[in-house]
């Protein structure tokens, strides 16, 4: 195959590695493009193109992550990964593990790791690379990589829920949730929420939010049941969609532009966390982005007129 054909065949894998290391669609796409430039400019064809490209994209992603850490420390409010609607890397035999590794919850756990720990964990635990390949990718010895993996596993296991929800159970619960949301049925919403549910919003200071953090089934149900019927009255629509492998929805304004997304974290038959991403910088890869401030003003006008 030509260089282009080899690269395009591996592009889904390269993006999936970079996205799990970076938590950003745009930065992952940039890392993949930089990897192509390095590959295209190299006069030597590697013995294993997969190993070469995987190592290259990992090193690029580590460098980007180190600089991104500073920006995230200065970020306004809670920080979430850029929402991913579908993972381009498909492996039917490992679809469940791959979906779990790209969930919002898993990516937020990965934020606890150092860049090297994160890269080692992603390459070894998610994609099953050998320690020799991992060592070559991150520029450390195999024993050092084993130690990095031990520490990474400890951090990840400490934060994981003890029991995961069945995929069908999650989808059915999500369908009931969004039906109740559309109707503004506070009671029905509350029944689906864990007592200590959290509603967490990522606006980055660039868009109005439902809340940065709101805790408790009654509080969350009341807010959702109050706000969303008004959004629907001004022609905001939503479509159910998996967000990072979890049940969720994409909300759009009357012109079809992306307003925000909701992702649901389901455990033990209840919704434990509702994550909202409305920062316009994190939605552009999904399509044209709505003016969330204008939508907010329109909702407020409609409520004043009704009152």
Secondary structure, DSSP 8 states (H G I E B T S, - for coil): --HHHHHHHHHHHHHHHHHHHH--HHHHHHHHHHHHHHHHH-SS--S-HHHHHHHHHHHHHHHHHHHHHHHHHT-SS-------S--S---GGGHHHHHHHTSHHHHHHHTTS-HHHHHHHIIIIIT---HHHHHHHHTS-HHHHHHHHHHHHHHHHHHS-SS---HHHHHHHHHHHHHHHHHT-HHHHHHHEEEEEEEEEE-TTSS--S-SEEESHHHHHHHHHHHHHHHHHTT-EEEE--BTTB-EEEEE-TTS-EEEEEEEEEETTEEEEEEEE--GGGTGGGSSB--HHHHHHHHHHHHHHH-
